[in-house]
Amino acid sequence: MSSDFLRRANGFQPSRRRFVTGLAVGGIAAGAGLWRQPAFATAGLAVSPQTLTGTQFDLSIGAAPVNFTGSTRPAITVNGSIPGPVLRWREGDAVTLRVANRLGLPSSIHWHGLLLPANMDGVPGLSFDGIHPGETFTYRFDIRQSGTYWYHSHSMFQEQAGLYGAIVIDPSQPPPYRYDREHVVLLSDWTDLDPAALFRRMKKMSEHDNFYKRTVGDFVRDANRDGLSATLQDRGMWGRMRMTPTDISDINAHTYTYLLNGTAPAGNWTGLFRSGEKVLLRFINGSAMTYFDVRIPGLKMTVVAADGQYIHPVTVDEFRIAVAETFDVIVEPSGQDAYTIFAQDMGRTGHARGTLAVRQGLEAPLPAPDPRPILTMDDMGHGGMDHGSGGMKGMEGGCGASMGMKGMEGGCGANMGQMDHGGGAMPNHPASETNNPLVDMQSSAVSPKLDDPGIGLRGNGRTVLTYSAMKSLFDDPDGREPSREIELHLTGHMEKFAWSFNGQKFMDAEPVRLNYGERMRIVLVNDTMMTHPIHLHGLWSDLEDEHGNFHLRKHTVDMPPGTRRSYRVRADALGRWAYHCHLLYHMEAGMMREVRVEE
């Protein structure tokens, strides 16, 4: 991160109270001699952020040097910590939050997944003007829900720099499950780079972190397995797409350090338990760009809520949590004194970790990382390929699978969308995608894939959570059939690191207009090779099953490559709302729309 970051955030005043857990012991750079390190830090204990309760809150957005990696870097804090304090509210209360901006640049806080008036949503340029340096903005709203949520900045890249924290809302009625104690488990990613500089690097060299490109040895292995012709066609297709099957995520552990409750892996954040207790773990993915695959070796996890909403309990060994999603799970540790919470990134380049233990100082073995996944054409909505390899089944005789890749018009790319591959629907692409320099590929066959565990999780010998396995504990809260439908395509260009809806960047697109009170359907089609978590502010997204029935209420809908997923929306909140991919750099690159709910 650039050295002028703290100079630009010129309101920074170091405090002896400030401490952030990080590299082995502490993140706030006490070791740099800036101020005395707290006594508990020298013992090597990783601590959770402070929890604030009640209805009146004072939050201060500031700046501090941190050390998560061995190097001191500037960061943005809330009340002096990363993550910010856990805010604990109660359903039915009215809360007041006075947020003071001590930075030298504008800031904001968005309350992710909460139902509130548009002017309290915290998105500069849509719901308010932002919080200017030296000013205090007062948020006031009623708490109309319960569950696990989080908050973060919606100002440029401040979320990546540390401005995020957890929200826990206690229900007005007892939950439909019992537990003895609970822990918040907030996952995130940290970079020593200035986030703006990281964004510029992605625009110039989007494949910077993709160290695992296929080699000559891989070519020989694939040719022996699949045949020379199929292997040559496979390499040719990927080459014409200007993509690689190892490009799982834009940014990975070659740039990021993964944190659990603000603690790097060496810090070993520890949550305590007594043998035989039911422990509720509130998982939040507060990262900027990272999907995590989470398991606790030796323990089953019973998922009881998704995005703050109760579901029928489902017991799994592992779950993938998209950026901005939350899952509440119950575990019952017994028989050993320590268990590892292991959260590996989707590309298998690194992990966050913590420990459940009967006392501080214990550790359990770390599991070996899973093999790095290799994308197939089928993963990307271009059927006819084998899930288990990068090979091209059925391609020996020619271009047997019609591919929607730009640059292939003279060969295998002809007539994409006129065939149905693997049972998927053939999408109709909007005219704005045609000959669009910001669109480098289109799906030729898409389906909901609600029962698919995801890339890198299929057939791993563990029970993995899927969207189809989760079902809301309640019926459709609206009950009406949607009166109309809007279809949006997730589009992008990998080399240019350009992301959009329907090939149109945020600044070039008209708002999506909803009529107040209507029940309508949004259909998303992912035309890219990347996975996108899509978040609609202010309104619930009621995911439908393959038959169009209400299935699962969420605030963030994950969209893997080659998927077509639909959800119902009740337009019951007037105002201007953000609608975007929650991969921070995708949103900043253009994958965002304004939604207006109007009378």
Residue pairs with C-beta under 8 A, 6 or more apart in sequence:
1 73
1 74
1 75
1 161
1 191
1 192
1 193
1 194
1 195
1 197
2 194
2 197
3 74
5 63
5 74
5 161
5 194
6 12
6 63
6 65
6 74
7 104
8 104
8 105
9 62
9 63
9 74
9 76
9 103
9 104
9 105
10 103
10 104
11 62
11 63
11 101
11 102
11 103
11 104
11 133
11 134
12 62
12 63
12 64
12 102
12 103
13 62
13 102
14 34
14 35
14 64
15 35
15 80
16 35
16 36
17 80
18 28
18 35
18 64
18 77
18 80
18 81
19 26
19 27
19 28
19 30
19 37
19 38
19 41
19 47
19 80
19 81
20 26
20 27
20 28
20 64
20 66
20 75
20 77
20 81
20 82
20 262
21 27
21 41
21 46
21 47
21 261
21 262
21 263
21 267
21 269
22 28
22 66
22 67
22 68
22 259
22 262
22 263
22 264
22 267
23 67
23 68
23 69
23 70
23 264
23 266
23 267
24 44
24 264
24 266
24 267
25 37
25 41
25 42
25 44
25 45
25 46
25 267
26 37
26 38
26 41
26 67
27 66
27 67
27 68
27 75
27 82
27 262
27 263
27 264
28 64
28 65
28 66
28 67
28 80
28 81
29 64
29 65
29 66
29 67
29 72
30 36
30 37
30 38
30 41
31 37
31 67
32 65
32 67
32 72
34 65
40 47
45 270
45 360
46 261
46 263
46 267
46 268
46 269
46 270
46 354
47 269
48 86
48 183
48 184
48 261
48 269
48 271
49 81
49 83
49 84
49 85
49 86
49 165
49 166
49 186
49 261
49 262
50 79
50 81
50 85
50 86
51 85
51 86
51 88
52 85
52 86
52 87
52 88
53 88
53 89
55 89
55 93
55 94
55 95
55 96
56 95
56 96
57 87
57 95
57 96
57 97
57 98
58 97
58 98
58 100
59 78
59 79
59 84
59 85
59 97
59 98
59 99
59 100
59 109
60 78
60 79
60 80
60 99
60 100
60 102
61 76
61 77
61 78
61 99
61 100
61 101
61 102
61 103
61 107
61 109
61 131
61 153
61 163
62 76
62 77
62 78
62 80
62 102
62 103
63 74
63 75
63 76
63 77
63 102
63 103
64 74
64 75
64 77
64 80
65 72
65 73
65 74
65 75
66 72
66 73
66 74
66 75
66 82
66 162
67 73
68 190
68 192
68 257
68 259
68 264
69 190
69 192
69 257
69 264
71 192
73 192
74 161
75 82
75 161
75 162
76 82
76 103
76 107
76 153
76 158
76 161
76 162
76 163
77 84
77 162
77 163
78 84
78 85
78 163
78 165
79 85
81 262
82 162
82 262
83 162
83 164
83 165
83 166
83 186
83 188
83 261
83 262
83 286
84 151
84 163
84 164
84 165
85 165
86 165
86 166
86 167
86 168
86 184
87 97
87 151
87 165
87 166
87 167
87 168
88 167
88 168
88 169
88 170
89 95
89 143
89 167
89 168
89 169
89 170
90 143
90 169
90 170
90 172
91 143
91 144
91 145
91 146
91 169
91 170
91 171
91 172
92 142
92 143
92 172
93 142
93 143
94 140
94 141
94 142
94 143
95 139
95 140
95 141
95 143
96 138
96 139
96 140
97 109
97 138
97 139
97 140
98 136
98 137
98 138
99 109
99 131
99 136
99 137
99 138
99 139
100 135
100 136
101 107
101 131
101 132
101 133
101 134
101 135
101 136
101 137
102 134
103 133
104 133
105 133
105 155
106 124
106 130
106 131
106 132
106 133
106 155
107 130
107 131
107 153
107 155
107 158
107 163
108 122
108 123
108 124
108 128
108 130
108 131
108 153
108 154
108 155
108 158
109 122
109 131
109 139
109 151
109 152
109 153
109 154
109 163
110 121
110 122
110 123
110 151
110 152
110 153
110 154
110 537
111 120
111 121
111 122
111 139
111 141
111 149
111 151
111 167
112 149
112 150
112 151
112 152
112 167
112 324
112 535
112 555
113 149
113 150
113 307
113 308
113 326
113 555
113 556
114 141
114 143
114 145
114 149
114 167
115 144
115 145
115 538
115 540
115 573
116 141
116 142
116 144
116 538
117 141
117 573
117 575
118 126
118 127
118 538
118 573
118 574
118 575
118 576
118 577
119 127
119 128
119 575
120 127
120 139
120 140
120 141
121 127
121 128
121 537
121 538
121 575
121 577
121 578
122 128
122 139
122 154
123 154
123 537
123 577
123 578
124 130
124 154
124 155
126 576
126 577
126 578
126 594
127 575
127 576
127 577
128 137
130 155
131 137
143 169
145 169
145 308
146 169
146 170
146 171
146 172
146 175
146 308
147 169
147 171
147 305
147 307
147 308
147 309
147 310
147 326
147 328
148 166
148 167
148 168
148 169
148 184
148 282
148 283
148 284
148 305
148 308
148 326
148 327
148 328
149 166
149 167
149 168
149 169
149 284
149 308
149 326
150 164
150 165
150 166
150 167
150 186
150 284
150 286
150 324
150 326
151 164
151 165
151 166
151 167
152 159
152 163
152 164
152 165
152 286
153 159
153 163
153 164
154 578
156 195
156 196
156 588
157 195
157 196
157 198
157 199
157 288
157 584
157 588
159 288
159 584
160 189
160 191
160 195
160 198
160 288
160 584
161 195
162 190
164 186
164 188
164 286
165 186
165 286
166 184
166 186
166 282
166 284
166 286
168 184
168 282
169 308
175 304
175 310
176 304
176 310
176 473
177 304
177 313
177 330
178 278
179 277
179 278
179 279
179 280
179 330
180 274
180 277
180 278
180 279
181 272
181 273
181 277
181 279
181 280
182 279
182 280
182 281
182 282
183 271
183 279
183 280
183 281
183 282
183 356
184 261
184 282
184 284
185 260
185 261
185 271
185 281
185 282
185 283
185 284
185 341
185 354
186 260
186 261
186 262
186 284
186 286
187 258
187 259
187 260
187 283
187 284
187 285
187 286
187 287
187 290
187 292
187 294
187 321
187 343
187 352
188 258
188 259
188 262
188 285
188 286
188 287
188 288
188 290
189 251
189 256
189 257
189 258
189 259
189 287
189 288
189 289
189 290
190 256
190 257
190 258
190 259
190 264
191 198
191 251
191 255
191 256
191 257
192 257
193 201
193 255
195 288
195 584
198 251
198 255
198 585
199 585
199 588
199 589
201 208
202 208
202 250
202 251
202 497
202 585
202 589
203 496
203 497
203 589
206 250
206 494
206 495
206 496
206 497
207 244
207 247
207 494
208 254
208 255
209 249
209 250
209 251
209 252
209 254
209 255
209 349
210 244
210 246
210 247
211 254
212 246
212 372
213 244
213 246
214 235
214 244
214 245
214 246
214 390
219 231
219 235
222 231
222 234
222 389
222 390
222 391
223 231
225 389
225 391
226 234
226 389
226 391
226 392
226 393
227 396
229 395
229 396
230 391
230 392
230 393
230 395
230 396
231 391
231 392
233 392
233 395
233 399
233 412
234 390
234 391
234 392
234 395
237 377
237 392
237 403
237 405
237 408
237 412
238 244
238 245
240 405
240 407
240 408
240 411
240 413
241 403
241 405
241 406
241 407
241 408
241 440
241 441
241 529
242 407
242 440
242 494
242 495
243 440
243 441
243 494
243 529
245 374
245 375
245 376
245 390
246 372
246 374
246 375
247 375
247 494
247 529
248 346
248 347
248 372
248 373
248 375
248 455
248 456
249 289
249 290
249 291
249 345
249 346
249 347
249 530
250 289
250 497
250 530
250 583
250 585
251 289
251 290
251 585
252 290
252 345
252 347
252 349
252 350
253 345
253 349
253 350
253 351
254 349
256 289
256 290
256 345
256 350
257 264
257 350
258 264
258 265
258 287
258 290
258 292
258 343
258 345
258 350
258 351
258 352
259 352
260 269
260 341
260 343
260 352
260 353
260 354
261 269
261 354
262 269
263 269
263 354
265 351
265 352
265 353
268 353
268 354
268 355
268 363
269 354
269 355
270 354
270 355
270 356
270 357
270 360
270 361
270 362
271 279
271 281
271 341
271 354
271 355
271 356
271 357
272 356
272 357
272 358
272 359
272 360
273 279
273 333
273 356
273 357
273 358
274 358
275 333
275 334
275 335
275 358
276 332
276 334
277 332
277 333
278 330
278 331
278 332
279 330
279 331
279 332
279 333
279 356
280 304
280 328
280 329
280 330
281 301
281 328
281 329
281 330
281 331
281 341
282 326
282 328
283 294
283 321
283 326
283 327
283 328
283 329
284 326
285 291
285 292
285 321
285 322
285 323
285 324
285 325
285 326
286 324
287 323
288 323
288 583
288 584
288 585
289 323
289 583
289 584
289 585
290 323
290 345
290 346
291 320
291 321
291 322
291 323
291 345
291 346
291 531
292 320
292 321
292 343
292 344
292 345
292 346
292 352
293 318
293 319
293 320
293 343
293 344
293 345
293 346
293 370
293 456
293 457
294 318
294 319
294 320
294 321
294 341
294 342
294 343
295 301
295 317
295 318
295 319
295 342
295 367
295 462
296 331
296 339
296 340
296 341
296 342
296 356
297 339
297 340
297 342
297 364
297 365
297 367
298 335
298 336
298 339
298 364
299 331
299 332
299 333
299 339
299 356
300 315
300 316
300 317
300 331
300 332
301 315
301 316
301 317
301 318
301 319
301 329
301 330
301 331
302 313
302 314
302 315
302 316
302 329
302 330
302 331
303 311
303 313
303 314
303 315
303 316
303 319
303 327
303 328
303 329
303 465
303 470
304 310
304 311
304 313
304 328
304 329
304 330
305 311
305 326
305 327
305 328
306 325
306 326
306 327
306 328
306 470
306 552
306 554
307 325
307 326
307 553
307 554
307 555
307 556
308 326
308 555
309 472
309 473
309 553
309 554
310 472
310 473
310 474
311 470
311 471
311 472
311 473
311 552
312 470
312 471
312 472
312 473
313 330
314 465
314 469
314 470
315 463
316 462
316 463
316 464
316 465
316 469
317 462
317 463
317 464
318 457
318 460
318 462
318 463
318 464
318 465
319 327
319 329
319 464
319 465
320 346
320 453
320 454
320 457
320 464
320 465
321 327
322 531
322 533
322 556
322 558
322 582
323 533
323 556
323 582
323 583
324 533
324 535
324 555
324 556
324 582
325 533
325 554
325 556
325 558
327 465
331 339
331 356
333 339
333 356
336 364
337 357
337 358
337 359
337 362
338 355
338 356
338 357
338 358
338 362
338 363
338 364
339 355
339 356
339 357
339 364
340 353
340 354
340 355
340 363
340 364
340 365
340 366
340 367
341 353
341 354
341 355
341 356
342 351
342 353
342 366
342 367
343 351
343 352
343 353
344 350
344 351
344 369
344 370
345 351
346 373
346 454
346 455
346 456
346 531
347 372
347 373
348 369
348 370
348 371
348 372
348 373
348 456
349 372
351 366
351 369
353 366
355 362
355 363
355 364
357 363
357 364
370 456
370 460
371 456
372 456
373 455
373 456
374 389
374 390
375 390
375 455
375 529
375 561
376 385
376 386
376 387
376 389
376 390
377 383
377 384
377 385
377 392
377 401
377 403
378 384
378 385
378 386
378 387
378 421
378 422
378 562
379 385
379 387
379 455
379 529
379 560
379 561
379 562
380 441
380 443
380 528
380 529
380 561
380 562
381 404
381 424
381 443
381 444
381 445
381 446
381 526
381 527
381 561
381 562
381 563
382 401
382 402
382 403
382 404
382 421
382 443
382 444
382 445
382 562
383 401
383 421
383 422
383 424
383 444
383 445
384 392
384 393
384 394
384 395
384 400
384 401
384 421
384 422
385 391
385 392
385 393
385 401
386 392
386 393
387 458
388 459
392 401
394 400
394 401
395 401
399 411
399 412
399 414
401 412
401 419
401 421
401 444
402 412
402 413
402 414
402 415
402 416
402 417
402 418
402 419
402 421
402 444
403 412
403 413
403 416
403 444
404 413
404 416
404 417
404 441
404 442
404 443
404 444
404 527
405 412
405 413
405 440
405 441
405 442
406 413
406 439
406 440
406 441
407 413
407 440
408 414
416 442
416 444
417 426
417 427
417 428
417 429
417 442
417 444
418 426
419 426
419 444
419 445
420 426
420 445
421 444
421 445
422 445
422 447
423 445
423 447
424 445
424 446
424 447
424 562
424 564
425 445
425 446
425 447
425 564
426 444
426 445
427 442
427 443
427 444
427 446
427 489
427 525
427 527
427 564
429 442
429 489
429 527
430 487
430 489
430 502
430 503
432 502
432 503
432 504
433 439
433 442
433 489
433 491
433 502
433 503
433 527
436 491
436 503
437 493
437 496
438 491
438 492
438 493
438 496
438 498
438 500
438 503
438 505
438 590
439 491
439 492
439 493
439 500
439 503
439 527
440 492
440 493
440 494
440 495
440 496
441 527
441 528
441 529
442 489
442 491
442 527
443 525
443 526
443 527
443 561
443 562
445 562
446 525
446 526
446 562
446 563
446 564
447 546
447 562
447 563
447 564
448 545
448 546
448 563
448 564
448 565
448 566
449 560
449 562
449 563
450 466
450 467
450 468
450 545
450 546
450 551
450 565
451 466
451 467
451 468
451 469
452 458
452 466
452 560
453 464
453 465
453 466
454 464
454 531
454 560
455 531
455 560
455 561
457 464
467 543
467 551
467 552
467 558
468 545
468 551
470 552
471 551
471 552
472 550
472 551
472 552
472 553
474 553
475 550
476 542
476 550
476 568
477 540
477 542
477 553
477 570
478 519
478 542
478 568
478 570
480 519
481 519
482 519
482 520
482 521
482 568
483 518
483 519
483 520
484 518
484 520
484 521
485 520
485 521
485 522
485 523
485 566
486 512
486 520
486 521
486 522
486 523
487 522
487 523
487 524
487 525
488 501
488 502
488 512
488 522
488 523
488 524
488 525
488 593
489 501
489 502
489 503
489 524
489 525
489 526
489 527
490 499
490 501
490 524
490 525
490 526
490 527
490 528
490 532
490 534
490 559
490 581
490 591
491 499
491 500
491 501
491 502
491 503
491 527
491 528
492 498
492 499
492 500
492 527
492 528
492 530
492 586
492 591
494 528
494 529
494 530
497 585
497 589
498 505
498 589
498 590
499 528
499 581
499 586
499 587
499 589
499 590
499 591
500 506
500 509
500 590
500 591
501 509
501 591
501 592
501 593
502 509
505 589
505 590
506 580
506 590
506 591
506 592
506 593
506 594
507 590
509 593
509 594
511 576
511 593
511 594
511 595
511 596
512 579
512 593
512 594
512 595
512 596
513 595
513 596
513 598
514 520
514 569
514 571
514 595
514 596
514 597
514 598
515 571
515 597
515 598
515 599
516 571
516 572
516 574
516 597
516 598
516 599
517 570
517 571
517 572
518 570
518 571
519 568
519 569
519 570
519 571
520 568
520 569
520 571
521 544
521 566
521 567
521 568
521 569
522 536
522 541
522 566
522 567
522 568
522 569
523 564
523 565
523 566
524 534
524 557
524 559
524 563
524 564
524 565
524 566
525 563
525 564
526 532
526 559
526 560
526 561
526 562
526 563
526 564
528 561
529 561
530 561
530 583
530 586
531 558
531 559
531 560
531 561
532 558
532 559
532 581
532 583
532 586
532 591
533 556
533 557
533 558
533 559
533 581
533 582
533 583
534 556
534 557
534 558
534 559
534 579
534 580
534 581
534 582
535 555
535 556
535 557
535 578
535 579
535 580
535 581
535 582
536 555
536 569
536 577
536 579
536 595
537 577
537 578
537 579
537 595
538 573
538 575
538 577
538 595
538 597
539 569
539 570
539 571
539 572
539 573
539 577
539 595
539 597
540 553
540 554
540 555
540 569
540 570
541 553
541 554
541 555
541 556
541 557
541 567
541 568
541 569
542 550
542 551
542 552
542 553
542 554
542 567
542 568
542 569
542 570
543 551
543 552
543 553
543 554
543 557
543 565
543 566
543 567
544 550
544 551
544 565
544 566
544 567
544 568
545 551
548 566
550 568
554 567
556 582
557 565
557 567
559 565
571 597
572 597
573 597
574 597
574 598
574 599
575 596
575 597
576 594
576 595
576 596
577 594
577 595
577 596
577 597
578 592
578 594
578 595
579 592
579 593
579 594
579 595
580 587
580 591
580 592
580 593
581 587
581 591
581 592
583 591
